[in-house]
Amino acid sequence: MKLYYKPGACSMAAHIVLNEIGQPFDLEMVDTENGTTEMGSNYRQINPNGYVPSLLTDTGVIITENPAVLQYLGDLVPEANLVPANGTIERTRLQEMLNFVSSELHKAYAPFFSGETLSPPARIKVETGIARRIGFIESKLSDGRQFLLGADFTVADAYAFVVLNWSGFIEFDLQQWPLVNDYVKRVSQRPSSLKP
């Protein structure tokens, strides 16, 4: 397998999951601005959307979009317990959370990475949107669960951790959400999150 990634981007979630499942893989960095990989390939021929992650499977199939990549990886090694079984309500809950992280939380941070400077009023508006979405995660954790779906770390936690970790890069303090703040610290200590 090969993961096409960009340092600091959401593709880090797939990298964490690859570390969790212990399967051999290669990494190839992508320059999304220029549309090339570190080996000189035209990245748009790999992923026409031009963003990461993309996963080249051992069978030669390319998978794009984080929720799809993460579930595919989790299903490769069922004994890692990173995804509930297909057809269960637990799997549906995982898909709910992955879609929330992808379409709500991830997108809420996007204005900070657009290359444009946010005016003070625009920054306040964006931070308000981020805060609302973090508040949702805080409410999920308020029943004492350690991870988004309960007691077990899943692929949704890998994705949420990466996105929430962007708070440090944009100087957005998570302290006002103590459960989320502790959650990010907890996930950051997993060996899979510490590997380069």
Backbone as JSON Lines, residues from 0, in Angstrom:
{"i":0,"aa":"M","n":[0.85,-1.18,0.0],"ca":[0.0,0.0,0.0],"c":[0.88,1.24,0.0]}
{"i":1,"aa":"K","n":[0.33,2.29,-0.55],"ca":[1.03,3.56,-0.52],"c":[0.03,4.66,-0.15]}
{"i":2,"aa":"L","n":[0.42,5.47,0.83],"ca":[-0.39,6.61,1.23],"c":[0.22,7.87,0.65]}
{"i":3,"aa":"Y","n":[-0.58,8.59,-0.12],"ca":[-0.2,9.9,-0.61],"c":[-0.67,10.91,0.44]}
{"i":4,"aa":"Y","n":[0.27,11.72,0.94],"ca":[-0.02,12.56,2.09],"c":[0.61,13.94,1.94]}
{"i":5,"aa":"K","n":[0.19,14.83,2.8],"ca":[0.79,16.15,2.92],"c":[1.02,16.38,4.41]}
{"i":6,"aa":"P","n":[2.23,16.78,4.81],"ca":[2.5,16.99,6.24],"c":[1.51,17.97,6.86]}
{"i":7,"aa":"G","n":[0.98,17.59,8.02],"ca":[0.05,18.44,8.75],"c":[-1.38,18.38,8.27]}
{"i":8,"aa":"A","n":[-1.63,17.73,7.14],"ca":[-2.98,17.67,6.58],"c":[-3.76,16.52,7.18]}
{"i":9,"aa":"C","n":[-5.01,16.4,6.78],"ca":[-5.89,15.37,7.31],"c":[-5.43,13.96,6.94]}
{"i":10,"aa":"S","n":[-4.54,13.85,5.98],"ca":[-3.99,12.53,5.62],"c":[-3.25,11.89,6.78]}
{"i":11,"aa":"M","n":[-2.9,12.7,7.79],"ca":[-2.25,12.15,8.98],"c":[-3.15,11.11,9.66]}
{"i":12,"aa":"A","n":[-4.47,11.26,9.52],"ca":[-5.39,10.28,10.12],"c":[-5.17,8.9,9.52]}
{"i":13,"aa":"A","n":[-5.03,8.82,8.2],"ca":[-4.77,7.53,7.56],"c":[-3.41,6.99,7.97]}
{"i":14,"aa":"H","n":[-2.44,7.87,8.14],"ca":[-1.12,7.44,8.6],"c":[-1.21,6.83,9.99]}
{"i":15,"aa":"I","n":[-1.97,7.45,10.88],"ca":[-2.17,6.91,12.23],"c":[-2.81,5.53,12.15]}
{"i":16,"aa":"V","n":[-3.84,5.4,11.32],"ca":[-4.53,4.11,11.21],"c":[-3.61,3.05,10.6]}
{"i":17,"aa":"L","n":[-2.81,3.42,9.62],"ca":[-1.84,2.47,9.08],"c":[-0.88,1.99,10.17]}
{"i":18,"aa":"N","n":[-0.45,2.9,11.04],"ca":[0.4,2.51,12.17],"c":[-0.36,1.57,13.11]}
{"i":19,"aa":"E","n":[-1.64,1.86,13.33],"ca":[-2.45,1.03,14.24],"c":[-2.6,-0.4,13.72]}
{"i":20,"aa":"I","n":[-2.8,-0.55,12.4],"ca":[-3.07,-1.9,11.88],"c":[-1.8,-2.69,11.61]}
{"i":21,"aa":"G","n":[-0.66,-2.02,11.6],"ca":[0.6,-2.73,11.48],"c":[0.87,-3.37,10.14]}
{"i":22,"aa":"Q","n":[0.21,-2.91,9.09],"ca":[0.45,-3.44,7.75],"c":[1.58,-2.64,7.09]}
{"i":23,"aa":"P","n":[2.38,-3.27,6.24],"ca":[3.44,-2.53,5.56],"c":[2.84,-1.5,4.59]}
{"i":24,"aa":"F","n":[3.48,-0.34,4.53],"ca":[3.02,0.7,3.62],"c":[4.17,1.63,3.28]}
{"i":25,"aa":"D","n":[4.01,2.32,2.18],"ca":[4.94,3.36,1.76],"c":[4.22,4.69,1.84]}
{"i":26,"aa":"L","n":[5.02,5.74,1.96],"ca":[4.49,7.1,1.97],"c":[5.06,7.86,0.78]}
{"i":27,"aa":"E","n":[4.22,8.69,0.18],"ca":[4.71,9.6,-0.85],"c":[4.07,10.96,-0.63]}
{"i":28,"aa":"M","n":[4.92,11.94,-0.36],"ca":[4.45,13.28,-0.06],"c":[3.93,13.95,-1.34]}
{"i":29,"aa":"V","n":[2.91,14.77,-1.15],"ca":[2.28,15.47,-2.26],"c":[2.41,16.97,-2.05]}
{"i":30,"aa":"D","n":[2.78,17.66,-3.1],"ca":[2.75,19.12,-3.14],"c":[1.41,19.47,-3.8]}
{"i":31,"aa":"T","n":[0.4,19.73,-2.99],"ca":[-0.93,19.98,-3.55],"c":[-1.0,21.31,-4.29]}
{"i":32,"aa":"E","n":[-0.14,22.24,-3.95],"ca":[-0.12,23.53,-4.65],"c":[0.28,23.35,-6.11]}
{"i":33,"aa":"N","n":[1.31,22.52,-6.33],"ca":[1.82,22.31,-7.69],"c":[1.27,21.05,-8.34]}
{"i":34,"aa":"G","n":[0.56,20.22,-7.58],"ca":[-0.04,19.02,-8.13],"c":[0.94,17.93,-8.49]}
{"i":35,"aa":"T","n":[2.03,17.84,-7.71],"ca":[3.03,16.82,-7.97],"c":[3.35,16.04,-6.7]}
{"i":36,"aa":"T","n":[3.85,14.83,-6.9],"ca":[4.31,14.03,-5.77],"c":[5.82,14.18,-5.64]}
{"i":37,"aa":"E","n":[6.35,13.74,-4.53],"ca":[7.8,13.86,-4.33],"c":[8.59,13.04,-5.35]}
{"i":38,"aa":"M","n":[7.97,12.04,-5.97],"ca":[8.63,11.25,-7.01],"c":[8.44,11.85,-8.4]}
{"i":39,"aa":"G","n":[7.76,13.01,-8.47],"ca":[7.6,13.71,-9.74],"c":[6.35,13.36,-10.53]}
{"i":40,"aa":"S","n":[5.46,12.56,-9.94],"ca":[4.22,12.2,-10.65],"c":[3.23,13.35,-10.64]}
{"i":41,"aa":"N","n":[2.39,13.37,-11.66],"ca":[1.28,14.31,-11.71],"c":[0.21,13.79,-10.76]}
{"i":42,"aa":"Y","n":[0.03,14.47,-9.63],"ca":[-0.88,13.95,-8.62],"c":[-2.34,13.93,-9.08]}
{"i":43,"aa":"R","n":[-2.71,14.81,-9.98],"ca":[-4.1,14.82,-10.48],"c":[-4.43,13.57,-11.29]}
{"i":44,"aa":"Q","n":[-3.43,12.87,-11.75],"ca":[-3.69,11.58,-12.4],"c":[-3.96,10.5,-11.36]}
{"i":45,"aa":"I","n":[-3.52,10.72,-10.13],"ca":[-3.78,9.8,-9.03],"c":[-5.11,10.15,-8.38]}
{"i":46,"aa":"N","n":[-5.29,11.44,-8.09],"ca":[-6.52,11.93,-7.49],"c":[-6.92,13.21,-8.22]}
{"i":47,"aa":"P","n":[-7.92,13.15,-9.1],"ca":[-8.32,14.33,-9.88],"c":[-8.71,15.53,-9.02]}
{"i":48,"aa":"N","n":[-9.11,15.3,-7.77],"ca":[-9.46,16.42,-6.9],"c":[-8.24,17.17,-6.39]}
{"i":49,"aa":"G","n":[-7.08,16.53,-6.41],"ca":[-5.84,17.2,-6.07],"c":[-5.52,17.31,-4.6]}
{"i":50,"aa":"Y","n":[-6.36,16.78,-3.74],"ca":[-6.05,16.86,-2.31],"c":[-5.76,15.49,-1.74]}
{"i":51,"aa":"V","n":[-5.31,15.48,-0.52],"ca":[-4.97,14.22,0.17],"c":[-6.04,13.92,1.21]}
{"i":52,"aa":"P","n":[-6.13,12.63,1.62],"ca":[-5.28,11.51,1.26],"c":[-5.77,10.79,0.01]}
{"i":53,"aa":"S","n":[-4.85,10.02,-0.55],"ca":[-5.18,8.99,-1.53],"c":[-4.42,7.75,-1.09]}
{"i":54,"aa":"L","n":[-5.06,6.62,-1.24],"ca":[-4.44,5.35,-0.85],"c":[-4.39,4.45,-2.07]}
{"i":55,"aa":"L","n":[-3.18,4.01,-2.42],"ca":[-3.0,3.02,-3.47],"c":[-2.99,1.67,-2.78]}
{"i":56,"aa":"T","n":[-3.99,0.85,-3.07],"ca":[-4.09,-0.45,-2.4],"c":[-3.12,-1.44,-3.04]}
{"i":57,"aa":"D","n":[-2.96,-2.57,-2.38],"ca":[-2.08,-3.63,-2.9],"c":[-2.61,-4.2,-4.22]}
{"i":58,"aa":"T","n":[-3.88,-4.01,-4.5],"ca":[-4.45,-4.5,-5.76],"c":[-4.4,-3.44,-6.86]}
{"i":59,"aa":"G","n":[-3.82,-2.27,-6.56],"ca":[-3.68,-1.22,-7.57],"c":[-4.84,-0.25,-7.66]}
{"i":60,"aa":"V","n":[-5.8,-0.37,-6.76],"ca":[-6.96,0.52,-6.74],"c":[-6.6,1.76,-5.91]}
{"i":61,"aa":"I","n":[-7.04,2.92,-6.38],"ca":[-6.86,4.17,-5.63],"c":[-8.16,4.48,-4.88]}
{"i":62,"aa":"I","n":[-8.03,4.76,-3.59],"ca":[-9.17,5.19,-2.78],"c":[-8.89,6.62,-2.31]}
{"i":63,"aa":"T","n":[-9.9,7.48,-2.43],"ca":[-9.78,8.86,-1.98],"c":[-10.87,9.13,-0.94]}
{"i":64,"aa":"E","n":[-10.79,10.27,-0.32],"ca":[-11.72,10.75,0.7],"c":[-11.46,10.04,2.04]}
{"i":65,"aa":"N","n":[-11.16,10.82,3.04],"ca":[-10.76,10.28,4.33],"c":[-11.72,9.23,4.9]}
{"i":66,"aa":"P","n":[-13.03,9.48,4.97],"ca":[-13.89,8.46,5.54],"c":[-13.79,7.11,4.83]}
{"i":67,"aa":"A","n":[-13.66,7.14,3.5],"ca":[-13.55,5.89,2.74],"c":[-12.2,5.22,2.99]}
{"i":68,"aa":"V","n":[-11.13,6.0,2.95],"ca":[-9.79,5.45,3.2],"c":[-9.71,4.84,4.59]}
{"i":69,"aa":"L","n":[-10.2,5.57,5.57],"ca":[-10.1,5.1,6.97],"c":[-10.89,3.82,7.2]}
{"i":70,"aa":"Q","n":[-12.1,3.73,6.65],"ca":[-12.88,2.51,6.82],"c":[-12.26,1.34,6.08]}
{"i":71,"aa":"Y","n":[-11.74,1.59,4.89],"ca":[-11.06,0.53,4.15],"c":[-9.9,-0.03,4.98]}
{"i":72,"aa":"L","n":[-9.08,0.85,5.53],"ca":[-7.94,0.4,6.34],"c":[-8.39,-0.35,7.58]}
{"i":73,"aa":"G","n":[-9.41,0.16,8.25],"ca":[-9.91,-0.52,9.44],"c":[-10.45,-1.9,9.13]}
{"i":74,"aa":"D","n":[-11.1,-2.05,7.98],"ca":[-11.65,-3.35,7.59],"c":[-10.56,-4.35,7.19]}
{"i":75,"aa":"L","n":[-9.39,-3.87,6.82],"ca":[-8.3,-4.79,6.45],"c":[-7.87,-5.68,7.61]}
{"i":76,"aa":"V","n":[-7.93,-5.12,8.82],"ca":[-7.48,-5.85,10.01],"c":[-8.58,-5.78,11.07]}
{"i":77,"aa":"P","n":[-9.62,-6.61,10.92],"ca":[-10.76,-6.53,11.84],"c":[-10.38,-6.7,13.3]}
{"i":78,"aa":"E","n":[-9.34,-7.52,13.55],"ca":[-8.94,-7.77,14.94],"c":[-8.35,-6.53,15.62]}
{"i":79,"aa":"A","n":[-8.04,-5.48,14.86],"ca":[-7.56,-4.23,15.46],"c":[-8.71,-3.45,16.09]}
{"i":80,"aa":"N","n":[-9.94,-3.82,15.78],"ca":[-11.15,-3.19,16.35],"c":[-11.21,-1.69,16.1]}
{"i":81,"aa":"L","n":[-10.79,-1.25,14.94],"ca":[-10.83,0.17,14.61],"c":[-12.12,0.58,13.92]}
{"i":82,"aa":"V","n":[-12.86,-0.4,13.43],"ca":[-14.17,-0.15,12.82],"c":[-15.12,-1.26,13.28]}
{"i":83,"aa":"P","n":[-16.35,-0.9,13.63],"ca":[-17.34,-1.94,13.93],"c":[-17.69,-2.71,12.65]}
{"i":84,"aa":"A","n":[-18.28,-3.85,12.82],"ca":[-18.65,-4.69,11.69],"c":[-19.68,-3.99,10.81]}
{"i":85,"aa":"N","n":[-19.56,-4.2,9.49],"ca":[-20.54,-3.66,8.56],"c":[-21.92,-4.21,8.88]}
{"i":86,"aa":"G","n":[-22.93,-3.39,8.66],"ca":[-24.31,-3.82,8.86],"c":[-24.81,-3.66,10.28]}
{"i":87,"aa":"T","n":[-23.96,-3.15,11.17],"ca":[-24.38,-2.96,12.56],"c":[-24.71,-1.49,12.81]}
{"i":88,"aa":"I","n":[-25.48,-1.24,13.85],"ca":[-25.77,0.15,14.22],"c":[-24.49,0.84,14.66]}
{"i":89,"aa":"E","n":[-23.55,0.09,15.22],"ca":[-22.27,0.67,15.63],"c":[-21.51,1.2,14.42]}
{"i":90,"aa":"R","n":[-21.58,0.47,13.29],"ca":[-20.92,0.94,12.07],"c":[-21.6,2.21,11.57]}
{"i":91,"aa":"T","n":[-22.91,2.25,11.67],"ca":[-23.65,3.45,11.28],"c":[-23.23,4.63,12.14]}
{"i":92,"aa":"R","n":[-23.04,4.41,13.43],"ca":[-22.59,5.49,14.33],"c":[-21.19,5.96,13.93]}
{"i":93,"aa":"L","n":[-20.33,5.03,13.54],"ca":[-19.0,5.4,13.07],"c":[-19.11,6.28,11.82]}
{"i":94,"aa":"Q","n":[-19.97,5.88,10.9],"ca":[-20.14,6.66,9.67],"c":[-20.71,8.05,9.98]}
{"i":95,"aa":"E","n":[-21.62,8.12,10.93],"ca":[-22.13,9.43,11.36],"c":[-20.99,10.31,11.82]}
{"i":96,"aa":"M","n":[-20.13,9.76,12.69],"ca":[-19.05,10.55,13.25],"c":[-18.02,10.93,12.18]}
{"i":97,"aa":"L","n":[-17.68,10.0,11.3],"ca":[-16.75,10.32,10.23],"c":[-17.3,11.43,9.34]}
{"i":98,"aa":"N","n":[-18.58,11.37,9.05],"ca":[-19.18,12.41,8.22],"c":[-19.24,13.75,8.95]}
{"i":99,"aa":"F","n":[-19.49,13.72,10.24],"ca":[-19.46,14.96,11.02],"c":[-18.06,15.57,10.99]}
{"i":100,"aa":"V","n":[-17.06,14.75,11.25],"ca":[-15.69,15.28,11.26],"c":[-15.34,15.83,9.89]}
{"i":101,"aa":"S","n":[-15.7,15.12,8.83],"ca":[-15.36,15.53,7.47],"c":[-16.11,16.78,7.02]}
{"i":102,"aa":"S","n":[-17.42,16.76,7.18],"ca":[-18.23,17.83,6.6],"c":[-18.44,19.03,7.53]}
{"i":103,"aa":"E","n":[-18.29,18.83,8.81],"ca":[-18.54,19.92,9.75],"c":[-17.25,20.42,10.41]}
{"i":104,"aa":"L","n":[-16.58,19.55,11.14],"ca":[-15.4,19.97,11.9],"c":[-14.25,20.36,10.97]}
{"i":105,"aa":"H","n":[-13.91,19.49,10.05],"ca":[-12.81,19.76,9.11],"c":[-13.07,21.05,8.34]}
{"i":106,"aa":"K","n":[-14.25,21.17,7.79],"ca":[-14.57,22.36,6.98],"c":[-14.58,23.64,7.82]}
{"i":107,"aa":"A","n":[-14.9,23.52,9.11],"ca":[-14.92,24.71,9.97],"c":[-13.52,25.33,10.08]}
{"i":108,"aa":"Y","n":[-12.49,24.49,10.05],"ca":[-11.12,24.99,10.14],"c":[-10.59,25.49,8.8]}
{"i":109,"aa":"A","n":[-11.22,25.14,7.7],"ca":[-10.71,25.41,6.36],"c":[-10.34,26.87,6.1]}
{"i":110,"aa":"P","n":[-11.12,27.86,6.57],"ca":[-10.73,29.25,6.27],"c":[-9.34,29.63,6.76]}
{"i":111,"aa":"F","n":[-8.86,28.95,7.79],"ca":[-7.52,29.26,8.29],"c":[-6.42,28.75,7.37]}
{"i":112,"aa":"F","n":[-6.76,27.85,6.46],"ca":[-5.76,27.26,5.58],"c":[-6.0,27.63,4.11]}
{"i":113,"aa":"S","n":[-6.75,28.7,3.9],"ca":[-7.08,29.12,2.53],"c":[-5.99,29.97,1.89]}
{"i":114,"aa":"G","n":[-5.02,30.41,2.69],"ca":[-3.97,31.28,2.18],"c":[-4.32,32.75,2.3]}
{"i":115,"aa":"E","n":[-5.52,33.04,2.75],"ca":[-5.95,34.43,2.93],"c":[-5.94,34.78,4.41]}
{"i":116,"aa":"T","n":[-5.63,36.03,4.71],"ca":[-5.64,36.5,6.09],"c":[-7.08,36.84,6.48]}
{"i":117,"aa":"L","n":[-7.51,36.32,7.62],"ca":[-8.86,36.61,8.09],"c":[-8.87,37.95,8.83]}
{"i":118,"aa":"S","n":[-9.84,38.77,8.52],"ca":[-10.01,40.01,9.28],"c":[-10.47,39.63,10.68]}
{"i":119,"aa":"P","n":[-10.32,40.53,11.67],"ca":[-10.78,40.19,13.02],"c":[-12.25,39.76,13.08]}
{"i":120,"aa":"P","n":[-13.19,40.45,12.41],"ca":[-14.58,39.96,12.45],"c":[-14.74,38.6,11.78]}
{"i":121,"aa":"A","n":[-14.03,38.37,10.69],"ca":[-14.12,37.07,10.0],"c":[-13.56,35.96,10.9]}
{"i":122,"aa":"R","n":[-12.46,36.25,11.58],"ca":[-11.87,35.26,12.48],"c":[-12.85,34.89,13.59]}
{"i":123,"aa":"I","n":[-13.5,35.88,14.16],"ca":[-14.48,35.62,15.22],"c":[-15.6,34.73,14.7]}
{"i":124,"aa":"K","n":[-16.07,35.02,13.5],"ca":[-17.15,34.21,12.92],"c":[-16.7,32.76,12.71]}
{"i":125,"aa":"V","n":[-15.5,32.57,12.17],"ca":[-14.98,31.23,11.93],"c":[-14.77,30.5,13.26]}
{"i":126,"aa":"E","n":[-14.19,31.19,14.24],"ca":[-13.96,30.57,15.55],"c":[-15.28,30.19,16.23]}
{"i":127,"aa":"T","n":[-16.32,30.98,16.01],"ca":[-17.63,30.64,16.57],"c":[-18.14,29.33,15.97]}
{"i":128,"aa":"G","n":[-17.94,29.16,14.68],"ca":[-18.34,27.91,14.03],"c":[-17.53,26.72,14.53]}
{"i":129,"aa":"I","n":[-16.24,26.91,14.7],"ca":[-15.39,25.85,15.24],"c":[-15.85,25.5,16.65]}
{"i":130,"aa":"A","n":[-16.1,26.52,17.46],"ca":[-16.51,26.3,18.85],"c":[-17.8,25.48,18.94]}
{"i":131,"aa":"R","n":[-18.74,25.78,18.05],"ca":[-20.01,25.03,18.07],"c":[-19.77,23.55,17.79]}
{"i":132,"aa":"R","n":[-18.9,23.27,16.85],"ca":[-18.61,21.87,16.49],"c":[-17.8,21.16,17.57]}
{"i":133,"aa":"I","n":[-16.88,21.88,18.19],"ca":[-16.14,21.29,19.3],"c":[-17.09,21.04,20.47]}
{"i":134,"aa":"G","n":[-18.05,21.93,20.65],"ca":[-19.05,21.73,21.7],"c":[-19.82,20.43,21.51]}
{"i":135,"aa":"F","n":[-20.08,20.07,20.26],"ca":[-20.76,18.8,19.98],"c":[-19.89,17.63,20.44]}
{"i":136,"aa":"I","n":[-18.6,17.68,20.15],"ca":[-17.71,16.6,20.58],"c":[-17.62,16.56,22.1]}
{"i":137,"aa":"E","n":[-17.57,17.72,22.73],"ca":[-17.55,17.79,24.2],"c":[-18.79,17.09,24.76]}
{"i":138,"aa":"S","n":[-19.94,17.33,24.13],"ca":[-21.18,16.69,24.63],"c":[-21.12,15.18,24.47]}
{"i":139,"aa":"K","n":[-20.5,14.7,23.38],"ca":[-20.36,13.25,23.19],"c":[-19.5,12.63,24.29]}
{"i":140,"aa":"L","n":[-18.45,13.35,24.69],"ca":[-17.53,12.83,25.7],"c":[-18.05,13.0,27.12]}
{"i":141,"aa":"S","n":[-19.14,13.74,27.29],"ca":[-19.62,14.09,28.64],"c":[-20.19,12.91,29.41]}
{"i":142,"aa":"D","n":[-20.42,11.77,28.74],"ca":[-20.93,10.6,29.47],"c":[-19.79,9.74,30.04]}
{"i":143,"aa":"G","n":[-18.56,10.23,29.91],"ca":[-17.42,9.52,30.49],"c":[-16.67,8.63,29.52]}
{"i":144,"aa":"R","n":[-17.13,8.55,28.28],"ca":[-16.43,7.71,27.3],"c":[-15.03,8.25,27.06]}
{"i":145,"aa":"Q","n":[-14.13,7.37,26.71],"ca":[-12.75,7.75,26.43],"c":[-12.56,8.19,24.99]}
{"i":146,"aa":"F","n":[-13.38,7.65,24.09],"ca":[-13.25,7.93,22.67],"c":[-14.62,8.29,22.1]}
{"i":147,"aa":"L","n":[-14.65,8.71,20.86],"ca":[-15.9,9.25,20.3],"c":[-17.06,8.28,20.3]}
{"i":148,"aa":"L","n":[-16.76,6.99,20.11],"ca":[-17.85,6.01,20.06],"c":[-17.96,5.18,21.33]}
{"i":149,"aa":"G","n":[-17.11,5.43,22.29],"ca":[-17.18,4.66,23.53],"c":[-15.81,4.38,24.11]}
{"i":150,"aa":"A","n":[-15.61,3.14,24.52],"ca":[-14.37,2.75,25.2],"c":[-13.22,2.48,24.25]}
{"i":151,"aa":"D","n":[-13.52,2.22,22.97],"ca":[-12.49,1.81,22.03],"c":[-12.11,2.91,21.04]}
{"i":152,"aa":"F","n":[-10.83,3.04,20.77],"ca":[-10.3,3.93,19.74],"c":[-10.74,3.4,18.38]}
{"i":153,"aa":"T","n":[-11.25,4.3,17.53],"ca":[-11.68,3.92,16.17],"c":[-11.03,4.87,15.17]}
{"i":154,"aa":"V","n":[-11.28,4.58,13.9],"ca":[-10.75,5.45,12.84],"c":[-11.31,6.87,12.96]}
{"i":155,"aa":"A","n":[-12.5,7.02,13.53],"ca":[-13.07,8.36,13.73],"c":[-12.22,9.17,14.7]}
{"i":156,"aa":"D","n":[-11.64,8.5,15.68],"ca":[-10.78,9.2,16.63],"c":[-9.5,9.68,15.96]}
{"i":157,"aa":"A","n":[-8.96,8.88,15.07],"ca":[-7.76,9.31,14.34],"c":[-8.04,10.59,13.55]}
{"i":158,"aa":"Y","n":[-9.17,10.62,12.87],"ca":[-9.53,11.78,12.06],"c":[-9.83,13.0,12.94]}
{"i":159,"aa":"A","n":[-10.65,12.82,13.96],"ca":[-10.99,13.94,14.84],"c":[-9.75,14.51,15.53]}
{"i":160,"aa":"F","n":[-8.86,13.63,15.97],"ca":[-7.63,14.07,16.62],"c":[-6.82,14.98,15.69]}
{"i":161,"aa":"V","n":[-6.65,14.58,14.45],"ca":[-5.86,15.37,13.51],"c":[-6.48,16.75,13.34]}
{"i":162,"aa":"V","n":[-7.78,16.8,13.14],"ca":[-8.44,18.09,12.91],"c":[-8.4,18.95,14.18]}
{"i":163,"aa":"L","n":[-8.72,18.37,15.32],"ca":[-8.68,19.15,16.57],"c":[-7.27,19.64,16.88]}
{"i":164,"aa":"N","n":[-6.29,18.88,16.48],"ca":[-4.9,19.26,16.7],"c":[-4.53,20.53,15.94]}
{"i":165,"aa":"W","n":[-5.25,20.84,14.88],"ca":[-5.0,22.08,14.14],"c":[-5.24,23.31,15.01]}
{"i":166,"aa":"S","n":[-5.97,23.15,16.1],"ca":[-6.23,24.29,16.99],"c":[-4.93,24.94,17.44]}
{"i":167,"aa":"G","n":[-3.92,24.13,17.69],"ca":[-2.63,24.68,18.1],"c":[-1.99,25.54,17.03]}
{"i":168,"aa":"F","n":[-2.16,25.16,15.77],"ca":[-1.57,25.91,14.66],"c":[-2.25,27.25,14.44]}
{"i":169,"aa":"I","n":[-3.53,27.33,14.8],"ca":[-4.26,28.58,14.57],"c":[-4.43,29.37,15.87]}
{"i":170,"aa":"E","n":[-3.77,28.9,16.93],"ca":[-3.82,29.55,18.24],"c":[-5.26,29.67,18.75]}
{"i":171,"aa":"F","n":[-5.94,28.54,18.7],"ca":[-7.32,28.45,19.2],"c":[-7.28,27.49,20.39]}
{"i":172,"aa":"D","n":[-7.51,28.03,21.57],"ca":[-7.32,27.3,22.81],"c":[-8.48,26.33,23.08]}
{"i":173,"aa":"L","n":[-8.14,25.06,23.28],"ca":[-9.15,24.04,23.58],"c":[-9.47,23.94,25.07]}
{"i":174,"aa":"Q","n":[-8.83,24.74,25.91],"ca":[-9.01,24.63,27.37],"c":[-10.46,24.81,27.81]}
{"i":175,"aa":"Q","n":[-11.23,25.58,27.05],"ca":[-12.63,25.8,27.46],"c":[-13.5,24.56,27.28]}
{"i":176,"aa":"W","n":[-12.94,23.54,26.62],"ca":[-13.6,22.25,26.46],"c":[-12.7,21.21,27.12]}
{"i":177,"aa":"P","n":[-12.78,21.07,28.43],"ca":[-11.82,20.21,29.14],"c":[-11.85,18.75,28.7]}
{"i":178,"aa":"L","n":[-13.0,18.23,28.34],"ca":[-13.07,16.84,27.9],"c":[-12.4,16.67,26.53]}
{"i":179,"aa":"V","n":[-12.62,17.62,25.64],"ca":[-11.97,17.57,24.33],"c":[-10.46,17.77,24.49]}
{"i":180,"aa":"N","n":[-10.08,18.7,25.33],"ca":[-8.66,18.95,25.56],"c":[-7.97,17.69,26.08]}
{"i":181,"aa":"D","n":[-8.58,17.02,27.04],"ca":[-8.02,15.76,27.57],"c":[-8.02,14.67,26.5]}
{"i":182,"aa":"Y","n":[-9.05,14.63,25.7],"ca":[-9.16,13.65,24.61],"c":[-8.01,13.8,23.63]}
{"i":183,"aa":"V","n":[-7.74,15.03,23.21],"ca":[-6.65,15.28,22.26],"c":[-5.32,14.84,22.88]}
{"i":184,"aa":"K","n":[-5.11,15.16,24.14],"ca":[-3.87,14.74,24.81],"c":[-3.78,13.21,24.88]}
{"i":185,"aa":"R","n":[-4.9,12.57,25.18],"ca":[-4.93,11.1,25.3],"c":[-4.59,10.43,23.96]}
{"i":186,"aa":"V","n":[-5.21,10.91,22.89],"ca":[-4.94,10.32,21.59],"c":[-3.5,10.61,21.15]}
{"i":187,"aa":"S","n":[-2.99,11.78,21.49],"ca":[-1.62,12.13,21.09],"c":[-0.59,11.21,21.71]}
{"i":188,"aa":"Q","n":[-0.94,10.53,22.81],"ca":[0.0,9.64,23.48],"c":[-0.03,8.21,22.94]}
{"i":189,"aa":"R","n":[-0.95,7.91,22.04],"ca":[-0.97,6.58,21.44],"c":[0.29,6.39,20.6]}
{"i":190,"aa":"P","n":[0.92,5.23,20.66],"ca":[2.11,5.01,19.86],"c":[1.9,5.29,18.37]}
{"i":191,"aa":"S","n":[0.7,5.0,17.86],"ca":[0.43,5.23,16.44],"c":[0.43,6.72,16.09]}
{"i":192,"aa":"S","n":[0.11,7.57,17.06],"ca":[0.1,9.01,16.83],"c":[1.48,9.61,16.97]}
{"i":193,"aa":"L","n":[2.38,8.91,17.64],"ca":[3.71,9.44,17.89],"c":[4.7,9.09,16.78]}
{"i":194,"aa":"K","n":[4.4,8.09,15.99],"ca":[5.31,7.69,14.92],"c":[5.33,8.74,13.82]}
{"i":195,"aa":"P","n":[6.48,8.94,13.17],"ca":[6.53,9.94,12.09],"c":[5.69,9.52,10.9]}
